[in-house]
Amino acid sequence: MKQSIIHIALVVNDYDEAIDFYVNKLKFELIEDTYQPEQDKRWVVVSPPGSNGVTLLLAKASKPEQRNFIGNQAGGRVFLFLNTDDFWRDYHRMVALGIKFVREPKEADYGTVAVFEDLYGNLWDLLQMNDDHPMALRAALCSR
């Protein structure tokens, strides 16, 4: 059996402002932006550059109870983890673009990490795992 998680829904305030942030600041690829007239919504999917794994479905809040979760989908914890092949390149580029880091870079036993906020306040780890970390080894196997 082979299964995979294909999308993670991220509740956003507005499709276009979310696309602008993820595509123009984080350099994600816009995979799909399709209007669905039967539900009067858009199906917007973005992915980190060079990734063939999980994608983000940018889901516009359509009810008041959904709006309450914009920017706090994980209750104040780090919600998403953006792995990179060059931490310092991406960190400096993101800082230059005005992305707010709430925890400065540090070297940990698993790699280099810093925490940033997306445009709504969701917390993300920017990280570069050490080559011998189990997730780095798993990623290497999956890319073959």
C-alpha positions in Angstrom: 0.0 0.0 0.0 1.2 3.5 -0.8 -0.6 6.6 0.5 0.4 10.2 1.0 -1.0 13.4 2.4 -1.4 15.6 -0.6 -2.8 19.0 0.7 -2.9 20.8 4.0 -5.7 23.4 4.1 -4.5 26.8 5.4 -7.4 29.2 6.2 -6.7 32.6 4.8 -8.5 35.9 4.7 -8.1 36.6 1.0 -7.0 34.5 -1.9 -5.0 37.1 -3.7 -3.1 38.5 -0.7 -2.2 34.9 0.3 -1.0 34.1 -3.2 1.1 37.3 -3.1 2.7 36.3 0.1 3.4 32.7 -0.7 4.4 33.2 -4.3 6.2 36.5 -4.2 7.8 36.4 -0.7 8.3 32.7 0.1 8.9 31.9 -3.6 6.3 29.0 -3.6 4.9 27.9 -7.0 1.3 28.5 -7.8 0.1 25.0 -8.8 -3.6 25.7 -9.3 -6.0 28.6 -9.1 -9.4 27.4 -10.3 -12.8 29.0 -9.7 -15.5 26.6 -8.5 -18.8 28.3 -9.5 -21.0 25.7 -7.8 -19.4 26.6 -4.4 -18.4 30.2 -5.3 -14.9 29.7 -4.2 -11.4 29.1 -5.6 -9.2 26.0 -5.4 -5.8 27.6 -4.8 -2.8 25.3 -4.3 0.8 26.4 -3.7 4.0 24.4 -3.2 7.6 25.2 -2.1 10.0 25.5 -5.0 11.3 22.1 -6.2 9.0 20.2 -3.9 6.9 17.2 -5.0 5.4 16.5 -1.5 2.6 18.0 0.4 1.1 21.2 -0.9 -0.9 24.0 0.8 -4.5 24.6 -0.2 -5.2 28.3 0.5 -8.8 28.1 1.8 -10.6 31.4 2.2 -12.6 31.6 5.4 -16.2 31.5 4.4 -17.9 31.5 7.8 -17.4 33.5 11.0 -16.1 30.5 13.0 -13.5 29.9 10.3 -12.3 33.5 10.4 -11.4 33.0 14.1 -8.7 30.5 13.1 -6.9 32.7 10.5 -3.4 33.1 11.8 -3.8 30.7 14.7 -4.5 27.3 13.2 -2.2 25.6 15.7 -3.1 27.4 18.9 0.1 29.5 18.9 2.5 26.6 18.2 4.7 26.2 15.2 2.3 25.0 12.5 4.3 24.3 9.4 7.9 23.4 8.8 9.7 24.6 5.7 12.8 22.6 5.0 15.5 24.1 2.8 18.7 23.1 1.2 20.4 26.4 2.1 19.1 27.9 5.4 21.2 31.1 5.3 20.3 32.0 1.7 16.6 31.7 2.4 16.8 33.4 5.9 18.6 36.5 4.5 16.2 36.7 1.5 13.2 36.4 3.7 14.5 39.1 6.2 15.2 41.4 3.2 11.6 41.0 2.1 10.3 42.0 5.5 9.2 38.5 6.8 9.1 38.7 10.5 11.2 36.2 12.4 10.0 35.7 16.0 12.9 33.4 17.0 16.3 34.0 15.7 18.4 31.3 14.0 20.0 28.7 16.2 22.0 25.5 15.7 20.2 22.5 17.1 21.1 18.9 17.2 18.9 18.3 14.2 20.0 21.3 12.1 19.6 25.1 11.8 16.3 26.6 12.6 14.4 29.9 13.0 10.7 30.7 13.5 8.9 33.1 11.3 5.3 34.3 10.9 3.3 34.1 7.7 1.2 37.1 6.7 -1.6 36.1 9.2 0.7 35.2 12.1 0.8 31.4 11.7 4.2 30.2 13.0 6.6 28.3 10.7 10.0 26.8 11.2 12.5 27.6 8.5 15.0 24.7 8.9 17.8 22.9 7.3 18.2 19.5 8.7 21.6 17.8 9.2 22.3 15.2 6.6 22.1 12.4 9.2 18.7 13.4 10.6 16.0 10.7 10.0 13.8 13.1 8.1 16.7 14.2 5.8 17.5 10.5 5.2 13.8 9.9 4.4 13.6 12.8 2.0 16.7 11.6 0.2 15.1 8.2 -0.3 11.9 9.7 -1.5 13.6 11.8 -4.1 15.2 8.9 -5.8 
